[in-house]
Amino acid sequence: MTAHPETDPGPPPVFTARERELLGHLAQGATYRAIAHRMALSPHTVDTYLRRLRHKTGTSNRVQLAIVAHTCLHSAPAPG
């Protein structure tokens, strides 16, 4: 059987520890400002991280990214 690129999402993305931390806050519903405060980052840095993560995961908005984050963070072990 041949895989179809448009329907085969491939392997889940691998996240760094910092990305996993940020995605965990996002999955809990935290705002950019709250994430920035909790991680000692500027809101602009959080926005940059999330923009890159949306690209990395193929998502187009915060809600989609939160869904992917929840799924990935709860289905795969953290890289060691």
Jmol script that loads the backbone (N, CA, C; Angstrom):
load data "model"
ATOM      1  N   MET A   1       0.845  -1.178   0.000  1.00  0.00           N
ATOM      2  CA  MET A   1       0.000   0.000   0.000  1.00  0.00           C
ATOM      3  C   MET A   1       0.893   1.245   0.000  1.00  0.00           C
ATOM      4  N   THR A   2       0.565   2.223  -0.793  1.00  0.00           N
ATOM      5  CA  THR A   2       1.357   3.432  -0.934  1.00  0.00           C
ATOM      6  C   THR A   2       0.828   4.515   0.003  1.00  0.00           C
ATOM      7  N   ALA A   3       1.770   5.181   0.686  1.00  0.00           N
ATOM      8  CA  ALA A   3       1.379   6.284   1.563  1.00  0.00           C
ATOM      9  C   ALA A   3       1.085   7.516   0.714  1.00  0.00           C
ATOM     10  N   HIS A   4       0.085   8.249   1.096  1.00  0.00           N
ATOM     11  CA  HIS A   4      -0.263   9.485   0.412  1.00  0.00           C
ATOM     12  C   HIS A   4       0.189  10.652   1.269  1.00  0.00           C
ATOM     13  N   PRO A   5       1.117  11.474   0.760  1.00  0.00           N
ATOM     14  CA  PRO A   5       1.644  12.575   1.580  1.00  0.00           C
ATOM     15  C   PRO A   5       0.579  13.501   2.132  1.00  0.00           C
ATOM     16  N   GLU A   6      -0.497  13.723   1.356  1.00  0.00           N
ATOM     17  CA  GLU A   6      -1.520  14.654   1.833  1.00  0.00           C
ATOM     18  C   GLU A   6      -2.384  14.072   2.943  1.00  0.00           C
ATOM     19  N   THR A   7      -2.390  12.736   3.105  1.00  0.00           N
ATOM     20  CA  THR A   7      -3.198  12.124   4.154  1.00  0.00           C
ATOM     21  C   THR A   7      -2.356  11.416   5.210  1.00  0.00           C
ATOM     22  N   ASP A   8      -1.080  11.191   4.938  1.00  0.00           N
ATOM     23  CA  ASP A   8      -0.187  10.522   5.881  1.00  0.00           C
ATOM     24  C   ASP A   8       0.611  11.583   6.630  1.00  0.00           C
ATOM     25  N   PRO A   9       0.288  11.826   7.898  1.00  0.00           N
ATOM     26  CA  PRO A   9       0.962  12.896   8.632  1.00  0.00           C
ATOM     27  C   PRO A   9       2.415  12.584   8.974  1.00  0.00           C
ATOM     28  N   GLY A  10       2.836  11.333   8.821  1.00  0.00           N
ATOM     29  CA  GLY A  10       4.212  10.982   9.155  1.00  0.00           C
ATOM     30  C   GLY A  10       4.396  10.890  10.654  1.00  0.00           C
ATOM     31  N   PRO A  11       5.649  10.785  11.079  1.00  0.00           N
ATOM     32  CA  PRO A  11       5.901  10.655  12.509  1.00  0.00           C
ATOM     33  C   PRO A  11       5.577  11.959  13.245  1.00  0.00           C
ATOM     34  N   PRO A  12       5.227  11.855  14.525  1.00  0.00           N
ATOM     35  CA  PRO A  12       4.958  13.080  15.278  1.00  0.00           C
ATOM     36  C   PRO A  12       6.245  13.879  15.442  1.00  0.00           C
ATOM     37  N   PRO A  13       6.130  15.196  15.561  1.00  0.00           N
ATOM     38  CA  PRO A  13       7.329  16.020  15.726  1.00  0.00           C
ATOM     39  C   PRO A  13       8.024  15.724  17.049  1.00  0.00           C
ATOM     40  N   VAL A  14       9.317  15.960  17.072  1.00  0.00           N
ATOM     41  CA  VAL A  14      10.097  15.811  18.301  1.00  0.00           C
ATOM     42  C   VAL A  14      10.298  17.213  18.866  1.00  0.00           C
ATOM     43  N   PHE A  15       9.973  17.371  20.143  1.00  0.00           N
ATOM     44  CA  PHE A  15      10.069  18.678  20.790  1.00  0.00           C
ATOM     45  C   PHE A  15      11.245  18.712  21.760  1.00  0.00           C
ATOM     46  N   THR A  16      11.878  19.881  21.858  1.00  0.00           N
ATOM     47  CA  THR A  16      12.910  20.087  22.864  1.00  0.00           C
ATOM     48  C   THR A  16      12.244  20.185  24.230  1.00  0.00           C
ATOM     49  N   ALA A  17      13.041  20.125  25.279  1.00  0.00           N
ATOM     50  CA  ALA A  17      12.488  20.243  26.636  1.00  0.00           C
ATOM     51  C   ALA A  17      11.779  21.584  26.811  1.00  0.00           C
ATOM     52  N   ARG A  18      12.358  22.652  26.292  1.00  0.00           N
ATOM     53  CA  ARG A  18      11.772  23.989  26.418  1.00  0.00           C
ATOM     54  C   ARG A  18      10.456  24.072  25.638  1.00  0.00           C
ATOM     55  N   GLU A  19      10.427  23.481  24.435  1.00  0.00           N
ATOM     56  CA  GLU A  19       9.192  23.460  23.655  1.00  0.00           C
ATOM     57  C   GLU A  19       8.110  22.665  24.380  1.00  0.00           C
ATOM     58  N   ARG A  20       8.503  21.542  24.974  1.00  0.00           N
ATOM     59  CA  ARG A  20       7.540  20.718  25.714  1.00  0.00           C
ATOM     60  C   ARG A  20       6.970  21.499  26.899  1.00  0.00           C
ATOM     61  N   GLU A  21       7.826  22.246  27.589  1.00  0.00           N
ATOM     62  CA  GLU A  21       7.358  23.055  28.719  1.00  0.00           C
ATOM     63  C   GLU A  21       6.344  24.091  28.232  1.00  0.00           C
ATOM     64  N   LEU A  22       6.690  24.791  27.166  1.00  0.00           N
ATOM     65  CA  LEU A  22       5.812  25.817  26.624  1.00  0.00           C
ATOM     66  C   LEU A  22       4.496  25.205  26.140  1.00  0.00           C
ATOM     67  N   LEU A  23       4.585  24.089  25.438  1.00  0.00           N
ATOM     68  CA  LEU A  23       3.375  23.428  24.953  1.00  0.00           C
ATOM     69  C   LEU A  23       2.501  22.928  26.103  1.00  0.00           C
ATOM     70  N   GLY A  24       3.122  22.506  27.187  1.00  0.00           N
ATOM     71  CA  GLY A  24       2.355  22.086  28.360  1.00  0.00           C
ATOM     72  C   GLY A  24       1.521  23.228  28.912  1.00  0.00           C
ATOM     73  N   HIS A  25       2.118  24.413  28.989  1.00  0.00           N
ATOM     74  CA  HIS A  25       1.370  25.591  29.452  1.00  0.00           C
ATOM     75  C   HIS A  25       0.245  25.932  28.472  1.00  0.00           C
ATOM     76  N   LEU A  26       0.550  25.854  27.179  1.00  0.00           N
ATOM     77  CA  LEU A  26      -0.456  26.149  26.160  1.00  0.00           C
ATOM     78  C   LEU A  26      -1.617  25.160  26.259  1.00  0.00           C
ATOM     79  N   ALA A  27      -1.301  23.884  26.416  1.00  0.00           N
ATOM     80  CA  ALA A  27      -2.339  22.852  26.502  1.00  0.00           C
ATOM     81  C   ALA A  27      -3.231  23.051  27.725  1.00  0.00           C
ATOM     82  N   GLN A  28      -2.699  23.707  28.754  1.00  0.00           N
ATOM     83  CA  GLN A  28      -3.483  23.995  29.961  1.00  0.00           C
ATOM     84  C   GLN A  28      -4.320  25.260  29.801  1.00  0.00           C
ATOM     85  N   GLY A  29      -4.170  25.939  28.662  1.00  0.00           N
ATOM     86  CA  GLY A  29      -4.976  27.124  28.397  1.00  0.00           C
ATOM     87  C   GLY A  29      -4.358  28.436  28.830  1.00  0.00           C
ATOM     88  N   ALA A  30      -3.070  28.442  29.141  1.00  0.00           N
ATOM     89  CA  ALA A  30      -2.411  29.674  29.577  1.00  0.00           C
ATOM     90  C   ALA A  30      -2.302  30.675  28.428  1.00  0.00           C
ATOM     91  N   THR A  31      -2.391  31.952  28.760  1.00  0.00           N
ATOM     92  CA  THR A  31      -2.219  33.017  27.772  1.00  0.00           C
ATOM     93  C   THR A  31      -0.734  33.191  27.477  1.00  0.00           C
ATOM     94  N   TYR A  32      -0.425  33.908  26.383  1.00  0.00           N
ATOM     95  CA  TYR A  32       0.981  34.184  26.052  1.00  0.00           C
ATOM     96  C   TYR A  32       1.658  34.885  27.223  1.00  0.00           C
ATOM     97  N   ARG A  33       0.964  35.848  27.809  1.00  0.00           N
ATOM     98  CA  ARG A  33       1.541  36.615  28.915  1.00  0.00           C
ATOM     99  C   ARG A  33       1.809  35.717  30.124  1.00  0.00           C
ATOM    100  N   ALA A  34       0.879  34.813  30.429  1.00  0.00           N
ATOM    101  CA  ALA A  34       1.057  33.889  31.556  1.00  0.00           C
ATOM    102  C   ALA A  34       2.212  32.927  31.281  1.00  0.00           C
ATOM    103  N   ILE A  35       2.296  32.427  30.042  1.00  0.00           N
ATOM    104  CA  ILE A  35       3.395  31.536  29.673  1.00  0.00           C
ATOM    105  C   ILE A  35       4.717  32.282  29.822  1.00  0.00           C
ATOM    106  N   ALA A  36       4.759  33.509  29.337  1.00  0.00           N
ATOM    107  CA  ALA A  36       5.974  34.323  29.432  1.00  0.00           C
ATOM    108  C   ALA A  36       6.392  34.493  30.885  1.00  0.00           C
ATOM    109  N   HIS A  37       5.447  34.792  31.743  1.00  0.00           N
ATOM    110  CA  HIS A  37       5.747  34.985  33.165  1.00  0.00           C
ATOM    111  C   HIS A  37       6.269  33.691  33.792  1.00  0.00           C
ATOM    112  N   ARG A  38       5.590  32.579  33.532  1.00  0.00           N
ATOM    113  CA  ARG A  38       5.976  31.296  34.125  1.00  0.00           C
ATOM    114  C   ARG A  38       7.346  30.820  33.647  1.00  0.00           C
ATOM    115  N   MET A  39       7.701  31.163  32.405  1.00  0.00           N
ATOM    116  CA  MET A  39       8.960  30.680  31.838  1.00  0.00           C
ATOM    117  C   MET A  39      10.058  31.738  31.838  1.00  0.00           C
ATOM    118  N   ALA A  40       9.781  32.897  32.414  1.00  0.00           N
ATOM    119  CA  ALA A  40      10.735  34.015  32.468  1.00  0.00           C
ATOM    120  C   ALA A  40      11.183  34.415  31.060  1.00  0.00           C
ATOM    121  N   LEU A  41      10.204  34.594  30.181  1.00  0.00           N
ATOM    122  CA  LEU A  41      10.436  35.017  28.807  1.00  0.00           C
ATOM    123  C   LEU A  41       9.608  36.260  28.531  1.00  0.00           C
ATOM    124  N   SER A  42       9.919  36.936  27.444  1.00  0.00           N
ATOM    125  CA  SER A  42       9.051  38.041  27.033  1.00  0.00           C
ATOM    126  C   SER A  42       7.877  37.463  26.238  1.00  0.00           C
ATOM    127  N   PRO A  43       6.750  38.163  26.227  1.00  0.00           N
ATOM    128  CA  PRO A  43       5.623  37.698  25.409  1.00  0.00           C
ATOM    129  C   PRO A  43       6.013  37.567  23.928  1.00  0.00           C
ATOM    130  N   HIS A  44       6.908  38.428  23.458  1.00  0.00           N
ATOM    131  CA  HIS A  44       7.372  38.340  22.069  1.00  0.00           C
ATOM    132  C   HIS A  44       8.109  37.023  21.821  1.00  0.00           C
ATOM    133  N   THR A  45       8.921  36.595  22.772  1.00  0.00           N
ATOM    134  CA  THR A  45       9.640  35.327  22.641  1.00  0.00           C
ATOM    135  C   THR A  45       8.665  34.159  22.622  1.00  0.00           C
ATOM    136  N   VAL A  46       7.646  34.221  23.458  1.00  0.00           N
ATOM    137  CA  VAL A  46       6.620  33.176  23.463  1.00  0.00           C
ATOM    138  C   VAL A  46       5.929  33.139  22.103  1.00  0.00           C
ATOM    139  N   ASP A  47       5.591  34.306  21.565  1.00  0.00           N
ATOM    140  CA  ASP A  47       4.964  34.364  20.247  1.00  0.00           C
ATOM    141  C   ASP A  47       5.871  33.735  19.191  1.00  0.00           C
ATOM    142  N   THR A  48       7.157  34.018  19.250  1.00  0.00           N
ATOM    143  CA  THR A  48       8.109  33.443  18.293  1.00  0.00           C
ATOM    144  C   THR A  48       8.170  31.928  18.433  1.00  0.00           C
ATOM    145  N   TYR A  49       8.267  31.430  19.662  1.00  0.00           N
ATOM    146  CA  TYR A  49       8.266  29.983  19.897  1.00  0.00           C
ATOM    147  C   TYR A  49       7.009  29.349  19.300  1.00  0.00           C
ATOM    148  N   LEU A  50       5.860  29.934  19.583  1.00  0.00           N
ATOM    149  CA  LEU A  50       4.604  29.350  19.133  1.00  0.00           C
ATOM    150  C   LEU A  50       4.453  29.419  17.617  1.00  0.00           C
ATOM    151  N   ARG A  51       4.937  30.480  17.008  1.00  0.00           N
ATOM    152  CA  ARG A  51       4.902  30.581  15.544  1.00  0.00           C
ATOM    153  C   ARG A  51       5.756  29.467  14.932  1.00  0.00           C
ATOM    154  N   ARG A  52       6.943  29.241  15.490  1.00  0.00           N
ATOM    155  CA  ARG A  52       7.823  28.173  14.989  1.00  0.00           C
ATOM    156  C   ARG A  52       7.216  26.795  15.242  1.00  0.00           C
ATOM    157  N   LEU A  53       6.565  26.637  16.387  1.00  0.00           N
ATOM    158  CA  LEU A  53       5.924  25.357  16.691  1.00  0.00           C
ATOM    159  C   LEU A  53       4.736  25.092  15.768  1.00  0.00           C
ATOM    160  N   ARG A  54       3.994  26.142  15.407  1.00  0.00           N
ATOM    161  CA  ARG A  54       2.901  25.964  14.449  1.00  0.00           C
ATOM    162  C   ARG A  54       3.450  25.496  13.110  1.00  0.00           C
ATOM    163  N   HIS A  55       4.566  26.065  12.702  1.00  0.00           N
ATOM    164  CA  HIS A  55       5.201  25.632  11.454  1.00  0.00           C
ATOM    165  C   HIS A  55       5.686  24.186  11.571  1.00  0.00           C
ATOM    166  N   LYS A  56       6.338  23.870  12.684  1.00  0.00           N
ATOM    167  CA  LYS A  56       6.893  22.530  12.914  1.00  0.00           C
ATOM    168  C   LYS A  56       5.803  21.459  12.927  1.00  0.00           C
ATOM    169  N   THR A  57       4.628  21.807  13.436  1.00  0.00           N
ATOM    170  CA  THR A  57       3.536  20.836  13.558  1.00  0.00           C
ATOM    171  C   THR A  57       2.535  20.906  12.410  1.00  0.00           C
ATOM    172  N   GLY A  58       2.666  21.917  11.557  1.00  0.00           N
ATOM    173  CA  GLY A  58       1.726  22.052  10.449  1.00  0.00           C
ATOM    174  C   GLY A  58       0.370  22.577  10.873  1.00  0.00           C
ATOM    175  N   THR A  59       0.315  23.244  12.017  1.00  0.00           N
ATOM    176  CA  THR A  59      -0.951  23.816  12.489  1.00  0.00           C
ATOM    177  C   THR A  59      -1.015  25.283  12.084  1.00  0.00           C
ATOM    178  N   SER A  60      -2.226  25.835  12.081  1.00  0.00           N
ATOM    179  CA  SER A  60      -2.365  27.216  11.633  1.00  0.00           C
ATOM    180  C   SER A  60      -2.850  28.171  12.714  1.00  0.00           C
ATOM    181  N   ASN A  61      -3.190  27.645  13.891  1.00  0.00           N
ATOM    182  CA  ASN A  61      -3.624  28.542  14.954  1.00  0.00           C
ATOM    183  C   ASN A  61      -3.344  27.931  16.324  1.00  0.00           C
ATOM    184  N   ARG A  62      -3.568  28.723  17.340  1.00  0.00           N
ATOM    185  CA  ARG A  62      -3.273  28.341  18.722  1.00  0.00           C
ATOM    186  C   ARG A  62      -4.092  27.126  19.186  1.00  0.00           C
ATOM    187  N   VAL A  63      -5.342  27.057  18.787  1.00  0.00           N
ATOM    188  CA  VAL A  63      -6.199  25.947  19.204  1.00  0.00           C
ATOM    189  C   VAL A  63      -5.697  24.634  18.612  1.00  0.00           C
ATOM    190  N   GLN A  64      -5.398  24.638  17.319  1.00  0.00           N
ATOM    191  CA  GLN A  64      -4.864  23.430  16.685  1.00  0.00           C
ATOM    192  C   GLN A  64      -3.551  23.020  17.348  1.00  0.00           C
ATOM    193  N   LEU A  65      -2.687  23.988  17.625  1.00  0.00           N
ATOM    194  CA  LEU A  65      -1.408  23.693  18.263  1.00  0.00           C
ATOM    195  C   LEU A  65      -1.626  23.104  19.654  1.00  0.00           C
ATOM    196  N   ALA A  66      -2.587  23.622  20.400  1.00  0.00           N
ATOM    197  CA  ALA A  66      -2.872  23.090  21.735  1.00  0.00           C
ATOM    198  C   ALA A  66      -3.351  21.642  21.660  1.00  0.00           C
ATOM    199  N   ILE A  67      -4.153  21.332  20.647  1.00  0.00           N
ATOM    200  CA  ILE A  67      -4.632  19.950  20.467  1.00  0.00           C
ATOM    201  C   ILE A  67      -3.462  19.034  20.149  1.00  0.00           C
ATOM    202  N   VAL A  68      -2.605  19.451  19.220  1.00  0.00           N
ATOM    203  CA  VAL A  68      -1.422  18.654  18.883  1.00  0.00           C
ATOM    204  C   VAL A  68      -0.529  18.507  20.113  1.00  0.00           C
ATOM    205  N   ALA A  69      -0.351  19.586  20.855  1.00  0.00           N
ATOM    206  CA  ALA A  69       0.487  19.553  22.051  1.00  0.00           C
ATOM    207  C   ALA A  69      -0.048  18.533  23.039  1.00  0.00           C
ATOM    208  N   HIS A  70      -1.337  18.588  23.303  1.00  0.00           N
ATOM    209  CA  HIS A  70      -1.945  17.662  24.258  1.00  0.00           C
ATOM    210  C   HIS A  70      -1.746  16.221  23.807  1.00  0.00           C
ATOM    211  N   THR A  71      -1.982  15.975  22.530  1.00  0.00           N
ATOM    212  CA  THR A  71      -1.834  14.612  21.979  1.00  0.00           C
ATOM    213  C   THR A  71      -0.379  14.146  22.051  1.00  0.00           C
ATOM    214  N   CYS A  72       0.539  14.972  21.594  1.00  0.00           N
ATOM    215  CA  CYS A  72       1.946  14.577  21.560  1.00  0.00           C
ATOM    216  C   CYS A  72       2.559  14.446  22.947  1.00  0.00           C
ATOM    217  N   LEU A  73       2.213  15.361  23.834  1.00  0.00           N
ATOM    218  CA  LEU A  73       2.815  15.343  25.169  1.00  0.00           C
ATOM    219  C   LEU A  73       2.316  14.178  26.005  1.00  0.00           C
ATOM    220  N   HIS A  74       1.137  13.670  25.691  1.00  0.00           N
ATOM    221  CA  HIS A  74       0.580  12.578  26.466  1.00  0.00           C
ATOM    222  C   HIS A  74       0.705  11.218  25.795  1.00  0.00           C
ATOM    223  N   SER A  75       1.301  11.191  24.585  1.00  0.00           N
ATOM    224  CA  SER A  75       1.424   9.918  23.899  1.00  0.00           C
ATOM    225  C   SER A  75       2.858   9.462  23.688  1.00  0.00           C
ATOM    226  N   ALA A  76       3.818  10.356  23.893  1.00  0.00           N
ATOM    227  CA  ALA A  76       5.217   9.986  23.656  1.00  0.00           C
ATOM    228  C   ALA A  76       6.062  10.359  24.861  1.00  0.00           C
ATOM    229  N   PRO A  77       7.056   9.524  25.188  1.00  0.00           N
ATOM    230  CA  PRO A  77       7.946   9.861  26.284  1.00  0.00           C
ATOM    231  C   PRO A  77       8.841  11.034  25.932  1.00  0.00           C
ATOM    232  N   ALA A  78       9.260  11.764  26.918  1.00  0.00           N
ATOM    233  CA  ALA A  78      10.178  12.877  26.713  1.00  0.00           C
ATOM    234  C   ALA A  78      11.513  12.359  26.227  1.00  0.00           C
ATOM    235  N   PRO A  79      12.174  13.124  25.315  1.00  0.00           N
ATOM    236  CA  PRO A  79      13.492  12.681  24.868  1.00  0.00           C
ATOM    237  C   PRO A  79      14.464  12.684  26.039  1.00  0.00           C
ATOM    238  N   GLY A  80      15.336  11.701  26.063  1.00  0.00           N
ATOM    239  CA  GLY A  80      16.225  11.549  27.202  1.00  0.00           C
ATOM    240  C   GLY A  80      17.547  12.071  26.997  1.00  0.00           C
TER     241      GLY A  80
END
end "model"
wireframe off; spacefill off
backbone 0.3
color backbone group
